[in-house]
Amino acid sequence: MLILLPPSEGKSTPRRGKPLALGGLSFPGLTAARERALAALVELCGVDPELAARTLGLGTTQIDEVRRNHHLPASPTARADAIYTGVLYDALDLASLDSAARRRASRSLAITSSLFGLVRPGDRIPSYRLAGGVNLPGIGVVSAHWRDVLDPVVREAAGNGLVVDLRSTTYAAFWRPAPDLARKVATVRVLQQVGDERKVVSHFNKATKGRLVRALLESGASPGTPGRLADHIAALGWKVELHEPGSTRQQLDVVVEEV
């Protein structure tokens, strides 16, 4: 089973650690694309910091983020699961899992990254600032840059197993499954039930996804189809609804009423 997670826009910044080694990251088939994205970001942030900030969607008080991007090749790194922070990752809390669940996380989780395409939790990366919708001079829109190269990598990582997609809309654009994978891809959406109305609430959605992934890792199960995944999520105590298969994936709605 391959579980695709979104990154977090907020990140911790390591004070010490080895510099970035692209060749040492998981998914080596992405190395060339990573080199192009890194070079484009470093160049952008080294020429005109104010222009770079506008391009990256940052405010005038965030120029330090631009300068940090410019020095990424020499910046200290830490494990990706320590770099990415925020509601989903706080709820997932990988560091507190038992050793068996952490091993499953290292095998099963892949985090979508605007700068690195996909990374495993144990990959050492620096703190960076780059959103998926940015039009980066030299490579174009970040999501399109990765869309061209991620398909064979995701297929290889998933093997014959199920792909569980928990990415947000921006990062779902990095890789869209082809129709031949439709029966092997389950897209999980979290909806909050308030009276008769259901809606997506960002904080609620992220926290529930983090807890759901944690429960899957702790359970040790590896369902092979969207239907079996839905059954397993229900057995773990969630209300889940499985929709009719689409042309490229099958959607599961996890319906919750409270955090």
Accessible surface in RSA format (square Angstrom, percent):
REM  Atomic radii and reference values for relative SASA: ProtOr
REM  Chains: A
REM  Algorithm: Lee & Richards
REM  Probe-radius: 1.40
REM  Slices: 20
REM RES _ NUM      All-atoms   Total-Side   Main-Chain    Non-polar    All polar
REM                ABS   REL    ABS   REL    ABS   REL    ABS   REL    ABS   REL
RES MET A   1    42.11  21.8   7.64   5.1  34.47  82.1   8.76   7.4  33.35  44.2
RES LEU A   2     1.68   0.9   1.54   1.1   0.14   0.4   1.68   1.2   0.00   0.0
RES ILE A   3     0.00   0.0   0.00   0.0   0.00   0.0   0.00   0.0   0.00   0.0
RES LEU A   4     1.34   0.7   1.34   1.0   0.00   0.0   1.34   0.9   0.00   0.0
RES LEU A   5     0.27   0.1   0.27   0.2   0.00   0.0   0.27   0.2   0.00   0.0
RES PRO A   6    14.29  10.4  14.29  13.0   0.00   0.0  14.29  11.8   0.00   0.0
RES PRO A   7    16.91  12.3   3.76   3.4  13.15  47.8   3.76   3.1  13.15  81.8
RES SER A   8    14.92  12.6   9.24  12.3   5.68  13.1  14.92  31.8   0.00   0.0
RES GLU A   9    73.79  42.4  66.78  50.5   7.01  16.7  55.49 107.3  18.30  14.9
RES GLY A  10    43.61  53.8   0.00   N/A  43.61  53.8  35.76  98.1   7.85  17.6
RES LYS A  11    34.58  16.9   4.89   3.0  29.69  70.7   3.29   3.0  31.30  33.3
RES SER A  12    45.60  38.5  36.55  48.8   9.05  20.8  40.19  85.6   5.41   7.6
RES THR A  13    69.34  49.3  48.02  48.7  21.32  50.8  39.50  53.1  29.84  45.1
RES PRO A  14    23.04  16.8   7.94   7.2  15.10  54.9  20.17  16.7   2.87  17.8
RES ARG A  15   222.82  93.6 186.41  95.0  36.41  86.7  63.80  87.2 159.02  96.4
RES ARG A  16   195.03  81.9 182.92  93.2  12.11  28.8  78.10 106.7 116.94  70.9
RES GLY A  17    37.12  45.8   0.00   N/A  37.12  45.8  16.84  46.2  20.28  45.4
RES LYS A  18   155.73  76.0 150.94  92.6   4.78  11.4  96.50  86.9  59.22  63.1
RES PRO A  19    81.56  59.4  73.72  67.2   7.83  28.5  74.02  61.1   7.54  46.9
RES LEU A  20    22.74  12.7   2.31   1.7  20.43  51.4   2.63   1.8  20.11  54.1
RES ALA A  21    64.46  59.3  52.81  81.5  11.65  26.5  59.94  84.4   4.52  12.0
RES LEU A  22    24.74  13.8  19.22  13.7   5.52  13.9  19.22  13.5   5.52  14.9
RES GLY A  23    66.23  81.7   0.00   N/A  66.23  81.7  33.40  91.7  32.83  73.5
RES GLY A  24    64.42  79.4   0.00   N/A  64.42  79.4  33.40  91.7  31.02  69.5
RES LEU A  25    10.53   5.9   4.03   2.9   6.50  16.3   4.18   2.9   6.35  17.1
RES SER A  26    33.67  28.5  23.63  31.5  10.04  23.1  16.88  36.0  16.79  23.5
RES PHE A  27    22.72  11.4  12.78   7.9   9.95  25.9  18.60  11.3   4.12  11.8
RES PRO A  28    99.88  72.8  89.26  81.4  10.62  38.6  90.37  74.6   9.51  59.1
RES GLY A  29    65.72  81.0   0.00   N/A  65.72  81.0  34.41  94.4  31.31  70.1
RES LEU A  30     0.17   0.1   0.17   0.1   0.00   0.0   0.17   0.1   0.00   0.0
RES THR A  31    33.32  23.7  33.20  33.7   0.12   0.3  29.74  39.9   3.58   5.4
RES ALA A  32    55.62  51.1  51.86  80.0   3.76   8.6  52.70  74.2   2.92   7.7
RES ALA A  33     3.40   3.1   2.26   3.5   1.14   2.6   2.26   3.2   1.14   3.0
RES ARG A  34     0.07   0.0   0.03   0.0   0.04   0.1   0.00   0.0   0.07   0.0
RES GLU A  35    92.24  53.0  87.00  65.8   5.24  12.5  26.58  51.4  65.65  53.6
RES ARG A  36   117.68  49.4 110.23  56.2   7.45  17.7  61.86  84.5  55.82  33.8
RES ALA A  37     0.13   0.1   0.13   0.2   0.00   0.0   0.13   0.2   0.00   0.0
RES LEU A  38    18.10  10.1  18.10  12.9   0.00   0.0  18.10  12.7   0.00   0.0
RES ALA A  39    62.10  57.1  50.98  78.7  11.12  25.3  59.01  83.1   3.09   8.2
RES ALA A  40    11.44  10.5   3.60   5.6   7.84  17.8   9.19  12.9   2.25   6.0
RES LEU A  41     0.00   0.0   0.00   0.0   0.00   0.0   0.00   0.0   0.00   0.0
RES VAL A  42    27.38  18.0  27.38  24.8   0.00   0.0  27.38  23.8   0.00   0.0
RES GLU A  43   119.64  68.7 112.33  85.0   7.31  17.4  38.85  75.1  80.79  66.0
RES LEU A  44    17.05   9.5   9.15   6.5   7.90  19.9  15.37  10.8   1.68   4.5
RES CYS A  45     3.45   2.6   0.00   0.0   3.45   8.1   0.00   0.0   3.45   3.7
RES GLY A  46    37.10  45.8   0.00   N/A  37.10  45.8   6.22  17.1  30.88  69.2
RES VAL A  47   118.91  78.2  89.44  81.0  29.46  71.0  93.96  81.6  24.94  67.7
RES ASP A  48    58.14  40.7  55.90  55.6   2.24   5.3  13.38  31.5  44.77  44.6
RES PRO A  49    47.88  34.9  47.88  43.6   0.00   0.0  47.88  39.5   0.00   0.0
RES GLU A  50   114.10  65.5 112.18  84.9   1.92   4.6  30.62  59.2  83.47  68.2
RES LEU A  51    83.34  46.4  83.28  59.6   0.07   0.2  83.28  58.5   0.07   0.2
RES ALA A  52     0.00   0.0   0.00   0.0   0.00   0.0   0.00   0.0   0.00   0.0
RES ALA A  53     3.76   3.5   3.76   5.8   0.00   0.0   3.76   5.3   0.00   0.0
RES ARG A  54   158.84  66.7 136.60  69.6  22.24  53.0  73.24 100.1  85.60  51.9
RES THR A  55    41.03  29.2  19.53  19.8  21.51  51.3  19.22  25.8  21.82  33.0
RES LEU A  56    10.85   6.0   0.31   0.2  10.55  26.5   0.48   0.3  10.38  27.9
RES GLY A  57    68.13  84.0   0.00   N/A  68.13  84.0  36.04  98.9  32.09  71.9
RES LEU A  58    15.12   8.4   2.28   1.6  12.84  32.3   3.43   2.4  11.69  31.4
RES GLY A  59    35.37  43.6   0.00   N/A  35.37  43.6  32.31  88.7   3.06   6.9
RES THR A  60   125.55  89.3 108.24 109.7  17.31  41.2  84.31 113.2  41.24  62.3
RES THR A  61   131.99  93.9  96.63  98.0  35.35  84.3  82.04 110.2  49.94  75.5
RES GLN A  62    54.23  30.3  51.93  38.0   2.29   5.5  18.95  40.3  35.28  26.8
RES ILE A  63    28.35  16.1  27.67  20.6   0.68   1.6  27.67  19.9   0.68   1.8
RES ASP A  64    93.18  65.3  89.14  88.7   4.04   9.6  24.16  56.9  69.02  68.8
RES GLU A  65    43.31  24.9  42.86  32.4   0.45   1.1   7.33  14.2  35.98  29.4
RES VAL A  66     0.00   0.0   0.00   0.0   0.00   0.0   0.00   0.0   0.00   0.0
RES ARG A  67   127.49  53.5 125.89  64.2   1.60   3.8  49.24  67.3  78.25  47.4
RES ARG A  68    77.46  32.5  69.79  35.6   7.67  18.3  23.15  31.6  54.31  32.9
RES ASN A  69     0.39   0.3   0.39   0.4   0.00   0.0   0.00   0.0   0.39   0.4
RES HIS A  70    66.37  36.3  61.43  42.7   4.94  12.6  34.10  35.1  32.27  37.6
RES HIS A  71   113.43  62.0 109.80  76.3   3.63   9.3  68.90  71.0  44.53  51.8
RES LEU A  72     0.00   0.0   0.00   0.0   0.00   0.0   0.00   0.0   0.00   0.0
RES PRO A  73    66.61  48.5  54.85  50.0  11.76  42.8  56.68  46.8   9.93  61.7
RES ALA A  74    83.62  76.9  60.51  93.4  23.11  52.6  63.17  89.0  20.45  54.2
RES SER A  75    16.44  13.9  12.43  16.6   4.01   9.2  10.39  22.1   6.06   8.5
RES PRO A  76    40.18  29.3  38.05  34.7   2.13   7.7  39.06  32.3   1.12   7.0
RES THR A  77     1.16   0.8   1.16   1.2   0.00   0.0   0.30   0.4   0.85   1.3
RES ALA A  78    19.85  18.2  19.85  30.6   0.00   0.0  19.85  28.0   0.00   0.0
RES ARG A  79   112.29  47.1 111.13  56.7   1.16   2.8  44.29  60.5  68.00  41.2
RES ALA A  80     0.00   0.0   0.00   0.0   0.00   0.0   0.00   0.0   0.00   0.0
RES ASP A  81    35.33  24.7  14.87  14.8  20.46  48.4   2.73   6.4  32.60  32.5
RES ALA A  82    54.41  50.0  39.27  60.6  15.15  34.5  47.56  67.0   6.85  18.2
RES ILE A  83     0.00   0.0   0.00   0.0   0.00   0.0   0.00   0.0   0.00   0.0
RES TYR A  84     3.43   1.6   0.00   0.0   3.43   8.9   0.00   0.0   3.43   4.2
RES THR A  85    49.67  35.3  47.94  48.6   1.73   4.1  38.48  51.7  11.19  16.9
RES GLY A  86    33.47  41.3   0.00   N/A  33.47  41.3  31.00  85.1   2.47   5.5
RES VAL A  87    45.76  30.1  38.82  35.1   6.95  16.7  41.89  36.4   3.87  10.5
RES LEU A  88     7.26   4.0   6.17   4.4   1.09   2.7   6.17   4.3   1.09   2.9
RES TYR A  89    18.44   8.6  10.44   5.9   8.00  20.8  10.69   8.0   7.75   9.6
RES ASP A  90   104.78  73.4  85.30  84.9  19.48  46.1  30.70  72.3  74.08  73.9
RES ALA A  91    23.23  21.4   5.34   8.2  17.90  40.7  16.49  23.2   6.75  17.9
RES LEU A  92     0.43   0.2   0.43   0.3   0.00   0.0   0.43   0.3   0.00   0.0
RES ASP A  93    63.22  44.3  58.35  58.1   4.87  11.5  13.71  32.3  49.52  49.4
RES LEU A  94    16.54   9.2  12.16   8.7   4.38  11.0  12.32   8.7   4.22  11.3
RES ALA A  95    91.23  83.9  62.68  96.7  28.55  64.9  70.67  99.5  20.56  54.5
RES SER A  96    64.85  54.8  32.98  44.0  31.87  73.4  42.11  89.7  22.74  31.9
RES LEU A  97     2.78   1.5   0.05   0.0   2.73   6.9   0.89   0.6   1.89   5.1
RES ASP A  98    92.73  65.0  77.81  77.4  14.93  35.3  46.27 108.9  46.46  46.3
RES SER A  99    59.39  50.2  54.77  73.1   4.62  10.6  27.35  58.2  32.05  44.9
RES ALA A 100    33.18  30.5  31.04  47.9   2.14   4.9  31.49  44.4   1.69   4.5
RES ALA A 101     0.05   0.0   0.05   0.1   0.00   0.0   0.05   0.1   0.00   0.0
RES ARG A 102   107.09  45.0 101.59  51.8   5.51  13.1  35.02  47.9  72.07  43.7
RES ARG A 103   134.88  56.6 132.87  67.7   2.01   4.8  59.91  81.9  74.97  45.4
RES ARG A 104    62.95  26.4  62.95  32.1   0.00   0.0  15.15  20.7  47.80  29.0
RES ALA A 105     3.75   3.5   3.75   5.8   0.00   0.0   3.75   5.3   0.00   0.0
RES SER A 106    55.21  46.7  46.24  61.7   8.97  20.7  33.93  72.3  21.28  29.8
RES ARG A 107   150.22  63.1 133.99  68.3  16.23  38.6  72.32  98.8  77.90  47.2
RES SER A 108    15.59  13.2  15.40  20.6   0.19   0.4   0.19   0.4  15.40  21.6
RES LEU A 109     0.15   0.1   0.15   0.1   0.00   0.0   0.15   0.1   0.00   0.0
RES ALA A 110     0.10   0.1   0.10   0.1   0.00   0.0   0.10   0.1   0.00   0.0
RES ILE A 111     0.46   0.3   0.46   0.3   0.00   0.0   0.46   0.3   0.00   0.0
RES THR A 112     0.40   0.3   0.40   0.4   0.00   0.0   0.31   0.4   0.09   0.1
RES SER A 113     0.00   0.0   0.00   0.0   0.00   0.0   0.00   0.0   0.00   0.0
RES SER A 114     1.08   0.9   0.54   0.7   0.54   1.2   0.54   1.2   0.54   0.8
RES LEU A 115     0.03   0.0   0.02   0.0   0.01   0.0   0.02   0.0   0.01   0.0
RES PHE A 116     0.71   0.4   0.71   0.4   0.00   0.0   0.71   0.4   0.00   0.0
RES GLY A 117     0.00   0.0   0.00   N/A   0.00   0.0   0.00   0.0   0.00   0.0
RES LEU A 118     3.10   1.7   3.10   2.2   0.00   0.0   3.10   2.2   0.00   0.0
RES VAL A 119     0.00   0.0   0.00   0.0   0.00   0.0   0.00   0.0   0.00   0.0
RES ARG A 120    40.42  17.0  40.42  20.6   0.00   0.0  11.38  15.6  29.05  17.6
RES PRO A 121     2.01   1.5   2.01   1.8   0.00   0.0   2.01   1.7   0.00   0.0
RES GLY A 122    31.31  38.6   0.00   N/A  31.31  38.6  15.83  43.4  15.48  34.7
RES ASP A 123    13.15   9.2   9.20   9.2   3.95   9.3   3.58   8.4   9.57   9.5
RES ARG A 124    99.95  42.0  95.01  48.4   4.94  11.8  48.37  66.1  51.57  31.3
RES ILE A 125     0.00   0.0   0.00   0.0   0.00   0.0   0.00   0.0   0.00   0.0
RES PRO A 126     0.14   0.1   0.14   0.1   0.00   0.0   0.14   0.1   0.00   0.0
RES SER A 127     8.35   7.1   6.11   8.2   2.25   5.2   0.61   1.3   7.74  10.8
RES TYR A 128     6.50   3.0   1.76   1.0   4.74  12.3   2.54   1.9   3.97   4.9
RES ARG A 129    57.27  24.0  57.01  29.1   0.26   0.6   4.59   6.3  52.68  31.9
RES LEU A 130     3.18   1.8   0.17   0.1   3.01   7.6   1.14   0.8   2.03   5.5
RES ALA A 131    35.23  32.4  33.29  51.4   1.94   4.4  33.29  46.9   1.94   5.1
RES GLY A 132     0.06   0.1   0.00   N/A   0.06   0.1   0.00   0.0   0.06   0.1
RES GLY A 133    54.99  67.8   0.00   N/A  54.99  67.8  31.74  87.1  23.25  52.1
RES VAL A 134    12.98   8.5   7.85   7.1   5.14  12.4  12.72  11.1   0.26   0.7
RES ASN A 135    94.14  64.9  85.99  83.1   8.15  19.6  26.55  63.9  67.60  65.3
RES LEU A 136     0.02   0.0   0.00   0.0   0.02   0.0   0.00   0.0   0.02   0.0
RES PRO A 137    74.89  54.6  59.11  53.9  15.78  57.4  70.25  58.0   4.64  28.8
RES GLY A 138    82.60 101.9   0.00   N/A  82.60 101.9  38.42 105.4  44.18  98.9
RES ILE A 139    37.59  21.4   8.14   6.1  29.44  71.0  18.16  13.1  19.43  52.7
RES GLY A 140    28.08  34.6   0.00   N/A  28.08  34.6  24.72  67.9   3.36   7.5
RES VAL A 141    59.59  39.2  55.86  50.6   3.73   9.0  55.86  48.5   3.73  10.1
RES VAL A 142     0.17   0.1   0.17   0.2   0.00   0.0   0.17   0.1   0.00   0.0
RES SER A 143    11.30   9.5  11.30  15.1   0.00   0.0   1.93   4.1   9.37  13.1
RES ALA A 144    38.37  35.3  37.55  57.9   0.83   1.9  37.96  53.5   0.41   1.1
RES HIS A 145    18.63  10.2   9.88   6.9   8.74  22.4   6.52   6.7  12.11  14.1
RES TRP A 146     0.06   0.0   0.06   0.0   0.00   0.0   0.00   0.0   0.06   0.1
RES ARG A 147   102.69  43.1  90.41  46.1  12.27  29.2  40.28  55.1  62.41  37.8
RES ASP A 148   121.99  85.5  88.15  87.7  33.84  80.0  28.09  66.1  93.90  93.7
RES VAL A 149    38.41  25.3  33.38  30.2   5.03  12.1  36.21  31.5   2.20   6.0
RES LEU A 150     1.25   0.7   1.25   0.9   0.00   0.0   1.25   0.9   0.00   0.0
RES ASP A 151    43.07  30.2  43.07  42.9   0.00   0.0  22.89  53.9  20.18  20.1
RES PRO A 152    85.14  62.1  77.45  70.6   7.69  27.9  80.66  66.6   4.48  27.9
RES VAL A 153    16.24  10.7  14.35  13.0   1.89   4.6  15.49  13.5   0.75   2.0
RES VAL A 154     1.27   0.8   1.27   1.1   0.00   0.0   1.27   1.1   0.00   0.0
RES ARG A 155    78.44  32.9  68.58  35.0   9.86  23.5  41.20  56.3  37.24  22.6
RES GLU A 156   149.43  85.8 125.23  94.7  24.19  57.6  53.32 103.1  96.10  78.5
RES ALA A 157    33.50  30.8   1.61   2.5  31.89  72.5  11.28  15.9  22.22  58.9
RES ALA A 158    15.26  14.0   6.02   9.3   9.24  21.0   6.84   9.6   8.42  22.3
RES GLY A 159    53.41  65.9   0.00   N/A  53.41  65.9  33.08  90.8  20.33  45.5
RES ASN A 160   146.47 101.0 127.04 122.8  19.43  46.8  36.38  87.6 110.09 106.4
RES GLY A 161    21.19  26.1   0.00   N/A  21.19  26.1  16.91  46.4   4.28   9.6
RES LEU A 162     0.52   0.3   0.00   0.0   0.52   1.3   0.00   0.0   0.52   1.4
RES VAL A 163     2.73   1.8   2.73   2.5   0.00   0.0   2.73   2.4   0.00   0.0
RES VAL A 164     0.82   0.5   0.82   0.7   0.00   0.0   0.82   0.7   0.00   0.0
RES ASP A 165     2.61   1.8   2.12   2.1   0.49   1.1   1.07   2.5   1.54   1.5
RES LEU A 166     0.65   0.4   0.43   0.3   0.22   0.5   0.63   0.4   0.02   0.1
RES ARG A 167    17.84   7.5   2.87   1.5  14.96  35.6   0.54   0.7  17.29  10.5
RES SER A 168    47.55  40.2  41.20  55.0   6.35  14.6  41.95  89.3   5.60   7.8
RES THR A 169   123.67  88.0 112.54 114.1  11.13  26.5  79.70 107.0  43.98  66.5
RES THR A 170    63.08  44.9  53.06  53.8  10.02  23.9  24.24  32.6  38.84  58.7
RES TYR A 171    10.09   4.7  10.09   5.7   0.00   0.0   8.87   6.7   1.22   1.5
RES ALA A 172    15.68  14.4  15.68  24.2   0.00   0.0  15.68  22.1   0.00   0.0
RES ALA A 173    14.28  13.1  14.28  22.0   0.00   0.0  14.28  20.1   0.00   0.0
RES PHE A 174     0.00   0.0   0.00   0.0   0.00   0.0   0.00   0.0   0.00   0.0
RES TRP A 175     4.80   1.9   4.15   2.0   0.65   1.5   4.80   2.6   0.00   0.0
RES ARG A 176   133.79  56.2 116.90  59.6  16.89  40.2  46.64  63.7  87.15  52.8
RES PRO A 177     3.14   2.3   0.00   0.0   3.14  11.4   0.00   0.0   3.14  19.5
RES ALA A 178    34.05  31.3  28.75  44.4   5.29  12.0  33.99  47.9   0.06   0.2
RES PRO A 179    96.02  70.0  85.11  77.6  10.90  39.6  85.28  70.4  10.74  66.7
RES ASP A 180   102.03  71.5  63.81  63.5  38.22  90.4  52.51 123.6  49.53  49.4
RES LEU A 181    30.05  16.7  30.05  21.5   0.00   0.0  30.05  21.1   0.00   0.0
RES ALA A 182    12.69  11.7  11.93  18.4   0.76   1.7  12.09  17.0   0.60   1.6
RES ARG A 183   192.32  80.7 186.37  95.0   5.94  14.1  69.98  95.6 122.34  74.1
RES LYS A 184    62.69  30.6  62.69  38.5   0.00   0.0  43.90  39.5  18.78  20.0
RES VAL A 185     0.15   0.1   0.15   0.1   0.00   0.0   0.15   0.1   0.00   0.0
RES ALA A 186     0.00   0.0   0.00   0.0   0.00   0.0   0.00   0.0   0.00   0.0
RES THR A 187    27.85  19.8  27.85  28.2   0.00   0.0  27.85  37.4   0.00   0.0
RES VAL A 188     3.99   2.6   0.33   0.3   3.66   8.8   0.33   0.3   3.66   9.9
RES ARG A 189    92.39  38.8  90.76  46.3   1.63   3.9  31.74  43.4  60.65  36.8
RES VAL A 190     1.63   1.1   0.76   0.7   0.87   2.1   0.76   0.7   0.87   2.4
RES LEU A 191    14.17   7.9  14.17  10.1   0.00   0.0  14.17  10.0   0.00   0.0
RES GLN A 192    31.94  17.9  31.17  22.8   0.77   1.8   0.28   0.6  31.66  24.0
RES GLN A 193    36.35  20.3  30.11  22.0   6.24  14.9  13.20  28.1  23.15  17.6
RES VAL A 194    70.88  46.6  63.16  57.2   7.72  18.6  66.15  57.5   4.74  12.8
RES GLY A 195    63.45  78.2   0.00   N/A  63.45  78.2  42.76 117.3  20.69  46.3
RES ASP A 196   154.14 108.0 119.07 118.5  35.07  82.9  39.65  93.3 114.49 114.2
RES GLU A 197   104.10  59.8  99.33  75.1   4.77  11.3  37.43  72.4  66.67  54.4
RES ARG A 198    86.89  36.5  60.46  30.8  26.44  62.9  26.03  35.6  60.86  36.9
RES LYS A 199    91.04  44.4  85.64  52.5   5.40  12.9  40.40  36.4  50.64  53.9
RES VAL A 200    84.49  55.6  56.73  51.4  27.76  66.9  56.79  49.3  27.69  75.1
RES VAL A 201    52.63  34.6  48.29  43.7   4.34  10.5  51.19  44.5   1.45   3.9
RES SER A 202    66.30  56.0  56.70  75.7   9.60  22.1  45.67  97.3  20.63  28.9
RES HIS A 203   104.89  57.3 100.89  70.1   4.00  10.2  74.09  76.4  30.80  35.8
RES PHE A 204    11.91   6.0  10.93   6.8   0.99   2.6  11.41   6.9   0.50   1.4
RES ASN A 205    21.88  15.1  21.40  20.7   0.48   1.1   0.54   1.3  21.33  20.6
RES LYS A 206    91.62  44.7  91.62  56.2   0.00   0.0  40.61  36.6  51.00  54.3
RES ALA A 207     5.51   5.1   5.51   8.5   0.00   0.0   5.51   7.8   0.00   0.0
RES THR A 208     2.01   1.4   2.01   2.0   0.00   0.0   1.03   1.4   0.98   1.5
RES LYS A 209    12.45   6.1  12.45   7.6   0.00   0.0   1.63   1.5  10.82  11.5
RES GLY A 210     0.00   0.0   0.00   N/A   0.00   0.0   0.00   0.0   0.00   0.0
RES ARG A 211    87.95  36.9  85.13  43.4   2.82   6.7  48.72  66.6  39.23  23.8
RES LEU A 212     0.93   0.5   0.93   0.7   0.00   0.0   0.93   0.7   0.00   0.0
RES VAL A 213     0.00   0.0   0.00   0.0   0.00   0.0   0.00   0.0   0.00   0.0
RES ARG A 214    51.77  21.7  51.77  26.4   0.00   0.0  17.97  24.6  33.79  20.5
RES ALA A 215    18.96  17.4  15.80  24.4   3.16   7.2  17.57  24.7   1.38   3.7
RES LEU A 216     2.75   1.5   0.85   0.6   1.89   4.8   1.19   0.8   1.56   4.2
RES LEU A 217     3.89   2.2   2.82   2.0   1.07   2.7   3.89   2.7   0.00   0.0
RES GLU A 218    90.42  51.9  67.47  51.0  22.96  54.7  23.47  45.4  66.96  54.7
RES SER A 219    49.18  41.6   8.08  10.8  41.10  94.7  20.01  42.6  29.17  40.9
RES GLY A 220    32.91  40.6   0.00   N/A  32.91  40.6   6.13  16.8  26.78  60.0
RES ALA A 221    33.65  30.9  18.17  28.0  15.49  35.2  28.39  40.0   5.26  13.9
RES SER A 222    76.56  64.7  48.76  65.1  27.80  64.0  36.05  76.8  40.51  56.8
RES PRO A 223    14.38  10.5   3.86   3.5  10.52  38.3  13.31  11.0   1.07   6.7
RES GLY A 224    22.68  28.0   0.00   N/A  22.68  28.0  19.66  53.9   3.03   6.8
RES THR A 225    53.36  37.9  53.36  54.1   0.00   0.0  48.49  65.1   4.87   7.4
RES PRO A 226     5.49   4.0   5.49   5.0   0.00   0.0   5.49   4.5   0.00   0.0
RES GLY A 227    26.09  32.2   0.00   N/A  26.09  32.2  22.04  60.5   4.05   9.1
RES ARG A 228   158.21  66.4 154.21  78.6   4.00   9.5  40.04  54.7 118.17  71.6
RES LEU A 229     0.06   0.0   0.06   0.0   0.00   0.0   0.06   0.0   0.00   0.0
RES ALA A 230     7.93   7.3   7.44  11.5   0.49   1.1   7.74  10.9   0.20   0.5
RES ASP A 231   101.27  70.9  93.70  93.3   7.57  17.9  29.02  68.3  72.25  72.1
RES HIS A 232    39.64  21.7  35.50  24.7   4.14  10.6  25.66  26.4  13.97  16.3
RES ILE A 233     0.37   0.2   0.37   0.3   0.00   0.0   0.37   0.3   0.00   0.0
RES ALA A 234    50.16  46.1  35.62  55.0  14.53  33.1  35.98  50.7  14.17  37.5
RES ALA A 235    87.11  80.1  43.60  67.3  43.51  99.0  56.39  79.4  30.72  81.4
RES LEU A 236    63.53  35.4  33.66  24.1  29.86  75.1  38.38  27.0  25.15  67.7
RES GLY A 237    68.60  84.6   0.00   N/A  68.60  84.6  34.39  94.4  34.21  76.6
RES TRP A 238    50.92  20.4  42.19  20.4   8.73  20.5  34.96  18.6  15.96  25.9
RES LYS A 239   113.40  55.3 100.53  61.7  12.87  30.7  72.13  64.9  41.27  44.0
RES VAL A 240    28.17  18.5   5.52   5.0  22.65  54.6   5.52   4.8  22.65  61.4
RES GLU A 241    58.17  33.4  53.89  40.8   4.28  10.2  32.03  61.9  26.15  21.3
RES LEU A 242    74.07  41.2  40.18  28.7  33.89  85.2  40.24  28.3  33.83  91.0
RES HIS A 243    74.75  40.9  68.04  47.3   6.71  17.2  48.92  50.4  25.83  30.1
RES GLU A 244   153.29  88.0 136.59 103.3  16.70  39.8  64.16 124.1  89.13  72.8
RES PRO A 245    72.67  53.0  50.39  45.9  22.28  81.0  50.39  41.6  22.28 138.5
RES GLY A 246    41.42  51.1   0.00   N/A  41.42  51.1  33.05  90.7   8.36  18.7
RES SER A 247    89.23  75.4  66.68  89.0  22.55  52.0  52.36 111.5  36.87  51.7
RES THR A 248    37.50  26.7  36.78  37.3   0.71   1.7  23.64  31.8  13.85  20.9
RES ARG A 249    48.76  20.5  46.98  23.9   1.78   4.2  25.52  34.9  23.24  14.1
RES GLN A 250    21.50  12.0  21.47  15.7   0.03   0.1   0.15   0.3  21.35  16.2
RES GLN A 251    53.22  29.8  51.43  37.6   1.79   4.3  11.89  25.3  41.33  31.3
RES LEU A 252     0.00   0.0   0.00   0.0   0.00   0.0   0.00   0.0   0.00   0.0
RES ASP A 253     2.77   1.9   2.77   2.8   0.00   0.0   0.00   0.0   2.77   2.8
RES VAL A 254     0.00   0.0   0.00   0.0   0.00   0.0   0.00   0.0   0.00   0.0
RES VAL A 255     8.09   5.3   1.70   1.5   6.39  15.4   1.70   1.5   6.39  17.3
RES VAL A 256    18.13  11.9  14.19  12.8   3.94   9.5  18.13  15.8   0.00   0.0
RES GLU A 257   128.42  73.7 108.15  81.8  20.27  48.3  30.51  59.0  97.90  79.9
RES GLU A 258   140.47  80.6 127.45  96.4  13.02  31.0  45.20  87.4  95.26  77.8
RES VAL A 259   105.57  69.5  62.15  56.3  43.42 104.6  71.28  61.9  34.29  93.0
END  Absolute sums over single chains surface
CHAIN  1 A    11831.9       9097.9       2733.9       6333.0       5498.9
END  Absolute sums over all chains
TOTAL         11831.9       9097.9       2733.9       6333.0       5498.9
